[in-house]
Amino acid sequence: MKTIEIRELSADQISDELIKYKREQLNLRFQRSSGQLDNTARVKEVRRTIAKLKTIQNEKNKLQEKK
């Protein structure tokens, strides 16, 4: 997910996406440990997307606190 796309989402949508990507990360870990994971680069992509989601979520929370 691109940063621009994430910024357009509401706080609830960001939370939903965060849950979705954390589930995917868990599934990828299981696949990697059992040797079934073909696309190992996906683990890195998911980890970075989670970081983007958390960062933007934190920015939006700080903006709301200032208001």
C-alpha positions as CSV (number, residue, x, y, z in Angstrom):
1,M,0.0,0.0,0.0
2,K,1.3,3.4,-0.9
3,T,1.7,6.2,1.7
4,I,-0.7,8.4,-0.3
5,E,-3.4,5.8,-0.3
6,I,-3.0,5.3,3.5
7,R,-3.3,9.1,4.2
8,E,-6.6,9.1,2.4
9,L,-8.1,6.5,4.8
10,S,-10.0,7.3,7.9
11,A,-8.8,6.3,11.4
12,D,-11.1,3.3,11.4
13,Q,-10.1,2.2,8.0
14,I,-6.4,2.4,9.0
15,S,-7.1,0.2,12.0
16,D,-8.9,-2.3,9.8
17,E,-6.0,-2.4,7.4
18,L,-3.5,-2.8,10.3
19,I,-5.4,-5.8,11.5
20,K,-5.5,-7.3,8.0
21,Y,-1.8,-6.9,7.5
22,K,-0.9,-8.2,10.9
23,R,-2.9,-11.4,10.1
24,E,-1.1,-11.7,6.8
25,Q,2.3,-11.3,8.6
26,L,1.4,-14.1,11.0
27,N,0.4,-16.3,8.1
28,L,3.7,-15.5,6.3
29,R,5.7,-16.4,9.4
30,F,4.0,-19.8,9.5
31,Q,4.6,-20.4,5.9
32,R,8.2,-19.4,6.2
33,S,8.8,-21.7,9.2
34,S,7.2,-24.7,7.4
35,G,9.1,-24.0,4.2
36,Q,6.0,-23.2,2.1
37,L,6.8,-19.5,1.4
38,D,7.7,-18.9,-2.2
39,N,7.8,-15.0,-2.2
40,T,10.1,-14.1,0.7
41,A,10.1,-10.5,-0.3
42,R,6.4,-10.3,0.7
43,V,7.5,-10.5,4.4
44,K,9.5,-7.3,4.0
45,E,6.7,-5.5,2.2
46,V,4.1,-6.4,4.8
47,R,6.4,-5.4,7.6
48,R,7.0,-2.0,6.0
49,T,3.3,-1.5,5.2
50,I,2.5,-2.1,8.9
51,A,5.1,0.5,9.9
52,K,3.6,3.0,7.5
53,L,0.1,2.4,8.8
54,K,1.3,2.8,12.4
55,T,3.2,6.0,11.6
56,I,0.3,7.6,9.8
57,Q,-2.2,6.5,12.5
58,N,0.1,8.1,15.1
59,E,0.3,11.3,13.1
60,K,-3.5,11.5,12.9
61,N,-3.9,10.9,16.6
62,K,-1.5,13.7,17.4
63,L,-3.3,16.1,15.1
64,Q,-6.6,15.3,16.8
65,E,-5.1,15.9,20.3
66,K,-3.9,19.3,19.3
67,K,-7.4,20.4,18.2
